[in-house]
Amino acid sequence: MPLHGVTRLGYVHARVTDLSAAKGHYGSTMGLYPVHETPTSVYYKGWDEWDHHSVVLEEGGVGVVKLGFKVNDPGDLDGIEAAARTFGVSVERMSAGENLEVSDGLRMVTPSEHVVEVYHSMTAYGTEVGTHNPEVFPRHLVGVGAPRIDHALITAEDVKGMDRFFHDVLGLYASERVVTSLDDDADYIGTWMTAGNTVHDIAIIGGPNGKLHHFAFELADWAAIKHAGQLFAMDDVPVDVGPTQHGITRGETIYFFDPSGNRNEVFSGGYVAYPDRPTVNWTPEQLGKGIFYIQRELNERFTSVLT
């Protein structure tokens, strides 16, 4: 069980420059379900997500507003708050309802200047197939029909410090890392961390503080990745890289951009992670193969475009 009861990444709040265009992308192309709207925001969920929402878009700029992680039990918040204060990050209690349909919890500012929230419950909305004799997918999926959010990747000036933060405060563990060497005191170029058995809930790579590289949606398999790529061609979605496969995580992938320039990913595959599995380490000369296993090289846009 995770150290402090964190179960998974629960939500991503992101900024967009044009809410109408964003709704076309996330609603019509990605096939997310809108569950609540205001004049300046829209809340979405995937068809196989139980909770009220997993993606919130706020009009006014680009990039990440905050990330939310769900814990098992309200009592887990006390342990996380104590760990955050020991670690030395800013932490405050948030009241139920500060986030729509979200319980009370904690709000922290990480060493990388990202806002991370932790909560224990969200209003149940239900999946599209229900919990009684369900079908394996909804008959009338729209577009890609993404079932759920999978992970986010952010940048930080001190990757090793962020690895420590997510481990010591939230109880995540690293499934894979890119390290400067195989020495015990090596620095980290990137880290992929999980709260449970998925290969990663959050990843951090070197870069400026406070930035978003991408957030990703889970798809079922390689065929679904290919189908998503076909839909991106139909809808003129700008594709960054793919379809291809990662060496790190072994996931199958396409990276692409929403109309505001935020990078998204569709991701499938990977492997089952567990805390007693040794962390996989990659060294810098193999980074291209680690990120894009088939092409074995990075393009300039992938490493430089952040929001």
C-alpha positions in Angstrom: 0.0 0.0 0.0 1.3 3.5 -0.7 3.0 5.2 2.2 0.2 7.7 2.8 -2.7 6.1 1.0 -2.5 8.0 -2.4 -4.3 5.8 -4.9 -3.9 7.6 -8.3 -3.9 10.9 -10.2 -7.5 12.1 -10.0 -7.7 15.3 -12.0 -5.8 17.8 -14.1 -6.8 21.5 -14.3 -5.4 23.2 -17.4 -5.7 26.6 -19.0 -6.8 27.1 -22.6 -6.9 30.3 -24.7 -10.2 29.5 -26.5 -12.8 27.5 -24.6 -15.0 26.9 -27.7 -12.1 25.4 -29.7 -11.0 23.4 -26.6 -14.5 21.9 -26.3 -14.4 20.8 -29.9 -11.1 19.0 -29.2 -11.7 17.4 -25.8 -15.4 16.8 -26.4 -15.7 15.9 -30.1 -12.3 14.5 -31.0 -11.3 13.0 -27.7 -14.8 11.9 -26.8 -14.8 13.1 -23.2 -18.1 13.7 -21.5 -18.9 17.3 -20.4 -20.4 17.1 -16.9 -20.5 20.8 -15.9 -19.9 24.1 -17.6 -19.6 27.8 -16.6 -19.0 30.7 -18.9 -15.2 30.3 -18.4 -14.7 26.6 -17.7 -15.8 23.1 -18.6 -15.5 19.8 -16.6 -15.0 16.5 -18.3 -14.8 12.8 -17.5 -13.9 9.7 -19.5 -16.6 7.1 -20.1 -15.0 4.6 -17.7 -14.3 7.0 -14.9 -16.5 6.8 -11.8 -15.9 10.2 -10.3 -17.5 13.4 -11.4 -14.6 14.7 -13.5 -10.9 14.2 -14.3 -10.2 17.2 -16.6 -11.1 20.8 -16.0 -10.4 23.4 -18.6 -10.2 27.1 -17.6 -10.2 29.9 -20.2 -7.3 32.3 -20.0 -3.8 31.2 -21.1 -2.1 27.8 -21.4 -0.5 25.2 -19.1 -1.3 23.5 -15.9 -3.3 25.1 -13.1 -3.1 22.2 -10.6 -3.0 18.4 -10.3 -5.2 16.4 -7.9 -4.3 13.1 -6.3 -6.9 10.9 -4.5 -6.2 9.1 -1.2 -7.9 6.1 0.3 -9.3 7.6 3.4 -9.8 11.1 5.1 -7.3 10.0 7.7 -4.6 9.8 5.1 -4.6 13.6 4.8 -3.1 14.0 8.3 -0.1 11.9 7.4 0.4 13.8 4.2 0.1 17.2 5.9 2.7 16.2 8.5 5.0 14.8 5.8 4.7 18.0 3.7 5.5 20.2 6.7 8.5 18.0 7.5 9.6 18.2 3.9 9.3 22.0 4.0 6.7 22.8 1.3 3.8 25.2 1.6 0.6 23.3 2.6 -2.9 24.4 3.6 -6.2 22.8 4.2 -8.9 23.2 1.5 -12.6 22.9 2.3 -15.1 20.7 0.6 -16.6 22.5 -2.3 -13.7 24.7 -3.1 -13.3 22.4 -6.1 -16.6 21.5 -7.6 -17.9 18.1 -6.2 -14.5 17.5 -4.4 -14.1 16.8 -0.7 -12.0 18.6 1.7 -8.2 18.0 1.4 -4.8 19.6 1.1 -3.2 22.1 -1.2 0.6 22.2 -1.6 3.0 24.1 -3.7 5.8 21.8 -4.8 9.5 22.6 -5.0 8.9 22.9 -8.8 6.2 25.6 -8.2 3.3 23.3 -9.3 0.1 23.3 -7.3 -0.8 19.8 -6.1 -4.0 19.0 -4.2 -4.9 15.8 -2.3 -8.5 14.8 -1.6 -10.3 11.7 -0.4 -13.6 11.7 -2.3 -15.5 13.2 -5.2 -19.1 13.0 -6.1 -19.8 9.7 -7.9 -21.1 10.3 -11.4 -21.0 6.7 -12.7 -19.5 5.1 -15.7 -21.3 5.0 -19.1 -21.7 1.2 -18.8 -22.7 1.1 -15.1 -21.9 -1.6 -12.5 -24.7 -4.1 -13.1 -24.1 -6.6 -15.9 -22.2 -4.0 -17.9 -21.2 -4.0 -21.5 -17.5 -3.8 -22.3 -17.9 -0.3 -23.8 -20.6 2.2 -24.6 -22.3 1.7 -28.0 -22.2 5.3 -29.0 -18.7 6.5 -28.3 -17.7 9.8 -29.8 -14.3 10.3 -31.5 -11.4 8.6 -29.7 -13.7 7.7 -26.8 -11.0 8.0 -24.2 -12.0 6.0 -21.1 -9.9 7.8 -18.5 -7.1 10.1 -17.7 -3.8 8.2 -17.3 -0.9 10.5 -16.2 0.8 13.9 -16.5 4.3 15.0 -17.2 5.7 18.2 -15.7 9.1 19.9 -15.7 11.3 20.9 -12.8 14.7 22.4 -12.3 15.5 19.8 -9.6 14.1 16.5 -10.8 15.7 14.6 -7.9 14.1 16.9 -5.4 10.7 16.3 -7.0 11.3 12.6 -6.9 11.9 12.9 -3.1 8.8 15.1 -2.7 6.4 12.6 -4.4 8.0 9.8 -2.5 8.4 11.3 0.9 5.1 13.4 1.0 2.7 11.5 -1.3 4.2 8.0 -1.0 4.7 7.4 -4.7 7.6 5.3 -5.9 9.7 5.4 -9.1 9.1 2.8 -11.7 11.8 4.2 -14.1 14.4 7.0 -14.1 16.9 8.6 -16.5 20.1 9.1 -14.4 23.3 10.9 -15.2 25.2 7.7 -14.3 24.7 4.4 -12.5 26.5 5.6 -9.4 24.5 5.8 -6.2 24.8 9.5 -6.0 23.8 10.2 -9.6 21.5 13.0 -10.5 18.1 12.5 -12.2 17.2 13.7 -15.6 13.7 12.3 -15.5 11.6 10.1 -13.2 8.4 8.2 -13.8 6.4 7.6 -10.5 3.3 5.7 -9.6 1.0 5.3 -6.6 -0.1 1.8 -7.4 0.3 -0.7 -10.2 0.0 1.5 -13.3 3.5 2.2 -14.7 3.2 6.0 -13.9 0.8 8.5 -12.5 3.2 11.4 -12.7 6.5 12.0 -14.5 9.0 14.8 -14.1 11.7 15.8 -16.5 14.3 18.5 -16.3 13.2 21.9 -17.4 11.8 25.2 -16.0 9.7 25.1 -12.9 5.9 25.3 -13.1 5.5 24.0 -16.7 3.4 21.2 -18.3 4.9 18.9 -20.9 1.7 16.9 -21.4 -1.2 15.0 -19.9 -2.3 11.7 -21.2 -5.4 9.5 -21.7 -5.4 5.8 -21.5 -6.5 3.7 -24.5 -7.0 0.0 -24.7 -4.3 -1.2 -27.1 -2.2 -0.5 -30.2 -5.3 -0.7 -32.5 -6.9 2.0 -30.4 -3.8 4.2 -30.7 -3.9 3.8 -34.5 -7.6 4.6 -34.6 -6.9 7.8 -32.6 -4.2 8.8 -35.1 -6.7 8.3 -38.0 -9.2 10.6 -36.2 -6.5 13.2 -35.6 -5.9 13.3 -39.3 -9.6 13.7 -40.0 -9.9 16.5 -37.4 -6.6 18.3 -38.4 -5.2 17.8 -34.9 -1.4 18.7 -34.9 0.6 15.6 -34.1 3.9 15.9 -32.4 5.2 12.3 -32.5 3.8 8.9 -33.3 2.3 6.4 -33.5 5.3 4.8 -31.8 6.4 3.1 -28.6 8.3 4.1 -25.6 11.3 2.2 -24.2 10.6 3.9 -20.8 7.3 2.4 -19.6 7.0 0.3 -22.8 3.8 2.3 -23.6 2.4 2.8 -27.1 1.8 6.4 -27.9 0.8 9.4 -30.0 1.7 12.9 -28.8 -0.5 15.8 -30.2 -1.6 19.3 -29.3 -4.9 20.8 -28.3 -6.0 24.1 -30.1 -4.3 26.2 -27.4 -1.0 24.4 -27.7 -1.1 22.1 -24.6 0.4 18.8 -25.5 -1.8 15.7 -25.0 -1.0 12.0 -25.3 -2.9 8.8 -25.9 -1.2 5.9 -24.2 -1.7 2.2 -24.0 0.2 -0.8 -22.8 3.0 -0.4 -20.3 3.6 -3.0 -17.6 2.4 -3.8 -14.1 4.4 -1.9 -11.5 4.7 -2.8 -7.9 6.8 -1.2 -5.0 9.2 -4.1 -4.6 10.1 -4.2 -8.3 13.6 -2.6 -8.9 13.6 0.8 -10.5 14.6 0.7 -14.2 17.5 3.1 -14.9 18.3 4.6 -18.3 21.5 6.6 -19.0 21.7 9.8 -21.2 23.3 8.2 -24.3 20.2 5.9 -24.5 17.6 8.6 -23.9 16.4 8.8 -27.5 15.7 5.0 -27.4 14.1 5.3 -24.0 11.6 8.0 -25.1 11.0 6.8 -28.6 12.1 3.2 -28.9 11.5 2.7 -32.6 12.9 6.0 -33.9 15.6 6.2 -31.2 15.8 9.9 -31.4 14.1 13.0 -30.0 12.8 15.8 -32.1 13.5 19.4 -31.1 9.8 20.3 -30.6 9.3 17.4 -28.1 12.0 18.7 -25.8 11.4 22.4 -26.1 7.6 23.0 -26.4 6.1 23.4 -22.9 3.0 25.2 -21.6 
